[in-house]
Structure formats: C-alpha cells, structure tokens
Amino acid sequence: MNLFNRESNLAVLANPSKIWDLIIIGGGATGLGAAVDAASRGFSVVLLEQADFAKGTSSRATKLVHGGVRYLAQGDIGLVREALRERGLLLKNAPHLVKNESFIIPNYSWWGGIFYTIGLSIYDILAGKLSFGHTKHISKKQILKRLPGLQQKGLRGGVVYHDGQFDDSRLAINLAQTAVEQGAVMLNYFKVTGLFKDSGGKISGVTATDLESNQPYQLKAKAIVNATGVFVDEILKMDAPEKQAMVRPSQGVHLVLDHSFLPGEDALMIPKTEDGRVLFAVPWHGKLLVGTTDTLIDEHSLEPVALDQEIEFILRTAAQYLTKQPKREDVLSVFAGLRPLAAPQNGSSKTKEISRSHKLIVSGSGLITITGGKWTTYRKMAEDLVDKAIQTAGLQPVACKTASLPVHGSRENPDWNDPMYVYGSDTENILALYDENSDWKAAVHPNSLYTKAEVIWSVRYEMARTVEDILARRTRVLFLDARLAVAMAPEVARLMAIELKRDEIWQNQQLEAFNKTAKNYILTSH
C-alpha cells in the first residue's frame, strides 16, 4: 500500500473538527525530523510545506555529516560532541545514504601538520565509540598518490581525518516516507497563510491553502511548530506583527566540476581561505563539489542565486590548490543555499560569531519556533522540539524513539558504484517497474544514467509533483550537471504528464518554469 501519496494524505484532512497533536510548518530537515519523531511517539501529526520537501536550504548543503572541524577551532566543544554522536547514529540509521569519507588537509607550512594532527585527534576522542577512523599524518608522496590533482609546490605533507558524507535531499525524501509510515500526514505545495487563536490568545490552528487546487483549509492542533528555516520570521509575524526579525540569512555557494579536477576517492579540506572559512572539494555522485561561501544577504527566497564574487572566490581559491585550474566554463552546476543565522542584535554583522547550535523559542501564544542547527543534528533538534511541544501543549509524555529508528530505505553495505544505491531497499521495487512497461528500462536521456522507471517511481512513491522536484531533488541532475538537466526535462515532463494525467499545457508550463530555474545553475562565461 502506497502511503506516501498526495491524494491519500489530503483525504485525511477532510474532517475540519479533528484536533491534531502537532501541526509542523516547514518540510526541511528540521520539520521532517520532527514529524518522524512525533509520529513515532504516537502523536497525530500534520506537516505542511509551501514548496517541495527540502526545496530550500536542506537540498543545498555541502553534503557532509560532520561534527564541524570549524566549530572545534572556535572552541564549541558541546556542539561538536553532539554532532559527532548524531553523525554516528545517522550512519547506523541511514547506511544507504551516509558514507565514511576521508579528508586530506594539505600542509604547506612546517607547523601545520602538528597543529592539525593534534586538533583532529581531539575530534576523534570526542567521537568516542562512534568514531569514523583515526586522524594520521601522511607524507607528501602519499598525498600526491591519493590526490593526484593537488598543487605540489611547497607541499610538506598532510593530515587525513574521517567524516561523513551524504545526499541531503534523498535523506529528506526518505524521512518524509518514514514519517508517513509512522502515521504522520505529509503534504508538499501546501502553504500556511495564517494562524488562529482561541479566546485566551493561545494559537489553536492554522489556515492553509493547497497550492495545487487553491482549496483553503482550517486545521486545528494542540501544538503549532514553526520549522521554516530562513522563513521563520514570516510565521512569527503572523503570530505577532510587531516582532523584530530573528533571522538574517547567510548564503553559501557551491560549484560542481568534473571529477578529473581532483581524481581519487579522498576529499580535500582547505583549512584557511582568504575570508577565514574552510573550503571543501568533495567527490559526490561522480563529480567534484567545491564550496562553500558565507555571505550575509538582506533578503531570502526559495531560489537564491550565487553572486559573481562568490563564484570567483571559489574558483580563485581552488586554483591555488589544484594543478588543473578551474574556469567558469568548467562549472557544470552552481547552486546557492541560505543558512538561517540569528539576526545580530547589537549592531554586529559577523555571522561567524553566531553558533550553529539550535534554539527553541515559545512565544506567549504558544507558537513553538526552532532556528539554527544543521543537517547533522536534525534528529537531536527534532527530539528537543517534540519534548518542548509535549511540555507546551500538555501532551502525554512519551520517550523519543528515533536514536535507533531506521530511516526508510535503510540498507547495510550499499554498492557505492551502483547509481541506484540512493534508493536503498526500494531499488528492487523500482526495477520491478520494468515488468509493467519495458520502455521504462531505457535512460531518460542518452547522456544520463537515470531510467524512466525512476521518474515513474518518484511520482508514484516519492510525491514528486513537478519536473523540478524530479531533476533537482529526487535525482540530483540539476545540481550535478545543469545543462544535462535541461536536456532531460522534456522527457521527464512527458512521463510525468502520463502518470499524473496532465495535458500538454501542463507539460509546457512545467518546462518553462524548469528552464527559468535552471538558468540560475548554469554559469555563462563573462
């Protein structure tokens, strides 16, 4: 029985008098984690997402499950220890999406090797039994064997440490499926338009619109959770229009290059760039992902755009370390994501001062807002959030169950060379679609490994509603090779239209919308 189906989830909302335990606004990492947590404890849960699951920040990460070497340098031991524990749990609960990745820090100064070896040994100690492997110093010769594209001049040696790597939006989809299996109602393209309160001024529900049908809804709940990331202020203003902004978005940009720029299976970590950040070059789905930046911006959107200075900064920094120097025309895809950082209250504008640990705020009306955090700690954030909801709304206390709850698709020892590994235990079900229609065995496009069966699967079983949902988040083509995604779009639209019973007008609208979005991912030469 297909639980993760938009129609069946919508049908559950038909009873306007039902009072839910929790309504969660926002379908990114935090909201999805909270839905899994609350539903697995037996609470009735509805999650409403205005776009697609993980459309915002949660599909635009550096793809690392990590304690945060940068936070260790800042002395935030508590955050690092928590994140390292969560990294270990995520590897256990979603082994089909999380892998142990070795990172090499090249050392071009005589003291660097000692400094990083000591610092990262502390990182290993903090991980305890959940360690991914021990830090060690390696010679110049060993580094060049493992990272053949690295700049040799002045290289003295380096340090290898271990961290996790994952596919963010695939994990998001699997969390949504897990939540539904635990009894939650999950809906994308469903926008919260207002909050309503009882006679005592306490929030008792939301007004929302199904963006596909324009049908309005009124939903009642004992606890309302605002987990909307960079959009938290919009929901807070529905509660209290005079509220001062809590969040200031910071933009992080990534460039995707051909893997030939840094062959090998190891990732490169550049510990100190000209802006004081770390820069990563990580193998991901057969490509090389390079990032990120940290740029304070004044406004947020669902589709942020990389600034020229951010692109140039990444290319310039990468060129200092790689023998094959990347140019704009080498970039296969560029994407930007927004981090929700606490808005500076004292006139300061530095985001690095702001910890990435999460904050829970309960307003006078009972609205529960969560801000900050990062993908790695999504499960712990959800646990804290649901504990707070129990306390705020007077729900029956039930202990958290997610530390040992497998995520949908969980499968041990995946074959990382099989492009279908991201589906985990769903893989066989996708292959079974070939029996329904032999044409679905074929690739969507001659230059693509993705089959037509994967498009059908995404529509039927992963609540994909648009061409962008499939090319950006169910598969990662838009993030890996934007021009290829544009080439695949017409066939994806055709297959979706048949499956969703849509007409040619819908197909054309979808292609127009997708091509407009894809322009932001394609770099043109100056």
VOVEX-354445 format. One record per residue (C-alpha): residue in one letter; x, y, z. Coordinates in pm, whole numbers, plus 50000, padded with zeros to 5 digits. Example, Ala and Ser with C-alpha at 12.3 -4.5 7.8 and 13.67 -1.06 7.14 Angstrom:
2
A512304955050780/S513674989450714/
***
This chain:
526
M500005000050000/N501405033849897/L501195056750200/F503335084350051/N500725095949805/R499415131449796/E495755122349742/S495575098450037/N497355123450264/L494945150950155/A491945128950225/V492885127150594/L492395164950624/A488735162650519/N487485163350880/P487665200250987/S486755192851351/K489755170051413/I492295183951659/W495835172451577/D498545169351840/L501075188051623/I501005208451306/I504535213251172/I505115241850929/G508155235350707/G509395204650522/G513145208550550/A515495187850767/T514135201351097/G510445198151016/L510845163550862/G512875151551161/A510205164951397/A507435147251203/V509305113951227/D509985119051598/A506455129651695/A504705103151484/S506995075551615/R505995085551969/G502355080351872/F501255116651830/S498965127451546/V500985149551313/V500445170551002/L503415185950820/L502775213650565/E505455225350321/Q504825255250091/A507035241549810/D508645207149783/F510285188250069/A513865201450112/K513335227549838/G515215253650042/T518405250650247/S518035213250308/S518895203249948/R521765227849913/A524275216450177/T527955207150134/K526745170750168/L528745165050488/V527585147250803/H530135161551038/G530945173551385/G532265205951241/V536025209851242/R535425247551221/Y533375247151543/L536155227951715/A538565255951618/Q536075280651769/G536075260752093/D532405249852070/I533115215352216/G529475208652315/L528175213551960/V530985192251815/R530405163752058/E526635163851993/A527155164951616/L529685136451623/R527245114851819/E524475122951569/R526835115551278/G527325080451419/L523575074851467/L522835086851113/L525345062150970/K523555034351163/N520015045251071/A520555055150705/P523585034850588/H522345036450227/L522905074050218/V525725081050464/K529275070350400/N532605073750573/E534715098550375/S538425105250428/F539505141750413/I543055153350346/I544355186650477/P547495195150277/N550225211750478/Y552305239150316/S553925252250638/W556255234150881/W553925237351182/G550615229651005/G550935191751025/I551465191551402/F548685217051462/Y546025198351262/T547065163751381/I546645174451744/G543375193151679/L541805164651484/S542915138851738/I540675157751984/Y537905154651722/D538395116551720/I538355114952102/L535105134852115/A533515109851873/G534285081352115/K532835047752010/L531125064151712/S534445074851558/F534755070951178/G538515064651190/H541715078651336/T543495110051225/K547015104751097/H549845124250941/I550845113950587/S553855122550370/K553945144450060/K554405113149846/Q551315096449998/I549195127549947/L550115130849580/K549285094249527/R545845098849685/L545125133749544/P546975134349211/G545495168149110/L546945186749410/Q549465215349377/Q552935201449466/K554925233549514/G555725239149883/L553745208249990/R555295192550302/G552795165350391/G549315164650532/V546745151250770/V543985125950697/Y540835126150908/H537415109950869/D533935124550848/G530605115450692/Q529145123350352/F525515120050241/D522865130149991/D520775156850161/S517535157849961/R517435119949926/L517585117650306/A514795143650323/I512525122950097/N513285091450299/L512465109950623/A509115121050477/Q508415084550384/T509445073250734/A507115098950892/V504165086750683/E504965050550776/Q504845061451142/G501385076751086/A502085113451000/V500275132650727/M502815149350495/L501945174650224/N504085194949985/Y502795225149792/F500585233850087/K501095269350218/V500225281650566/T498565315750523/G497645324350882/L497345313451244/F494185314751453/K493865317351830/D491345308052095/S489575333352320/G492555332652560/G495005343052287/K496605308452251/I497285295551900/S494855267651819/G495345261751448/V496395273251103/T494725284450783/A496405269850478/T495915266050103/D496565235849885/L498525253249610/E497575226849352/S493805231049387/N493665265149562/Q491425248449818/P491585266050159/Y491795246150484/Q491455253150854/L493345228451070/K493285227051450/A496105214851672/K497315214452032/A500825224951929/I501975245151627/V505635242751525/N507425268651312/A510325249951147/T510615271150836/G514365278650838/V515105312250676/F511335318850660/V510715317351039/D510085354751063/E507125352650824/I505335328151055/L506385347651367/K504845379151216/M501545360551164/D501625354751540/A502865389351641/P503155415251359/E505365438051570/K508005410851618/Q511625420551542/A513345398551281/M515035368351440/V516905355251137/R519425370250900/P520155347450604/S523725339050511/Q524355324650166/G526595295150089/V527525287349728/H528885255249575/L530375248149234/V530305213749072/L533225203648849/D534245172548661/H535945147148889/S539125149848677/F540005182048863/L540805161249171/P540825123949087/G540725098849369/E538295089649643/D539545113749911/A538145148249977/L540295179450010/M539865203050304/I541465237450279/P541575249250640/K542095286450594/T540925307050299/E541275344650247/D537885350150417/G538785328250715/R536465299650624/V537305263950534/L536795252450175/F535965216650076/A536425198149748/V534465165849785/P533775137249541/W529985134249509/H527975112549265/G530955110349028/K531605147849026/L533615171949243/L531675195149474/V533605226449580/G532405251049845/T531315269850037/T530975307250098/D529445327350381/T527815359250255/L525305378850461/I522365388650244/D519365410650310/E516565390250166/H515675353850129/S513965334349855/L513155298349767/E515615300349477/P518705320049588/V521265329449323/A525055327749351/L526765361549342/D529645367049099/Q532095374649381/E531235341349549/I531835321949227/E535135339949166/F536245333949527/I535715296149496/L537425294249155/R540345315549279/T540815295049598/A540525261649416/A543095273449159/Q545665278849436/Y545455241949530/L544705223349205/T547135217648919/K544245218348671/Q542835253048729/P539025255548700/K537485283148490/R533875294748470/E533255273348159/D534305242148355/V531485246248607/L528785220048547/S526395234748803/V526385262649061/F523925263349348/A523275285949644/G521695278249980/L520685300350269/R521615293750631/P519265307650892/L521575326151130/A520375345651431/A519945382151331/P522645403051500/Q521005423151778/N523885445951880/G524815461851550/S527375434951469/S527165418951128/K529545389451166/T527855355851114/K530825335751235/E530115348251588/I526795330251579/S526845293751687/R525175268051464/S523565251551765/H519775253251755/K517445274851960/L513875268152070/I511575297452139/V508005295552268/S506025327752217/G503305339952454/S500655324652227/G502305290252247/L503845290651896/I507005269151907/T509815281651680/I513105263851614/T516035281451447/G519675273751371/G521165239151368/K522495219051076/W521645187050888/T523905165251102/T521975173351420/Y518455171951268/R517465141751483/K518525157651813/M516845190251715/A513635171051649/E513875153251984/D514285186352171/L511455201551969/V508955173752040/D509925173752410/K509175211252412/A505815205352235/I504835179352496/Q505615204452771/T503995234552597/A500785217452485/G500415193752781/L500665162452566/Q501095128052721/P504855123852780/V506375096352561/A510105089652527/C511925096452199/K512435065551978/T514465078751685/A518025071051808/S517545035451685/L514775040051426/P515925030051073/V515165055750805/H513035044150509/G515245026550253/S517875017450513/R520214990750376/E523614979450502/N526734978950281/P525434995849965/D527364993449641/W528535029649604/N529365023049237/D525745014449154/P523985047149060/M520785033749219/Y522345029749565/V520475060749688/Y517185041549682/G518425015949932/S515844988649990/D513475004749735/T515824995649447/E514174962049372/N510734978349359/I511985003249100/L513484975348890/A510134957048914/L508544986248723/Y510384973148413/D507834944548407/E504974969548389/N506474987748091/S509684976347922/D510295011547782/W510905023548141/K514205004348142/A515605030047900/A517585060548008/V515705093548017/H518475108447801/P521445091947620/N523955110747843/S522165101548165/L522245070848388/Y518715077848516/T516005054948386/K512415063348301/A511355039348578/E512955062948832/V510735091448708/I507635069648745/W508795058549091/S509345094449204/V505835104249101/R504095073549243/Y506015067749563/E508005099349644/M505345126449597/A507175143949311/R504755169349161/T506915189748921/V509755184548674/E511995203748913/D511095180249203/I512495151448999/L515545167748838/A516625187549146/R515685166449449/R514545130649363/T517515127249129/R520275153149165/V520865160848797/L520255198448824/F522865200449100/L525385178548915/D525065189348552/A522545216948490/R522755215748110/L522045178448113/A519025185148338/V517655209648080/A518135183447807/M516285157248017/A513375179748113/P511085174147808/E511105136247852/V510615139448230/A507625162548167/R506135137947917/L506455108248154/M505055128148447/A502095140648242/I501095104948158/E501465093248518/L499685123748671/K497095125348389/R498085160748291/D497705177047949/E500155192947707/I499535227647853/W500765214748191/Q503855199848023/N504705232947856/Q504185252548178/Q506445228048361/L509205231248101/E509005269048103/A509215270148484/F512045244848499/N514145261748230/K513765295048412/T515015279348737/A517835260248566/K519325292848432/N520475300548788/Y522535268348791/I524295273948458/L527385296148453/T527975315748139/S531455328848063/H531865366248108/
***
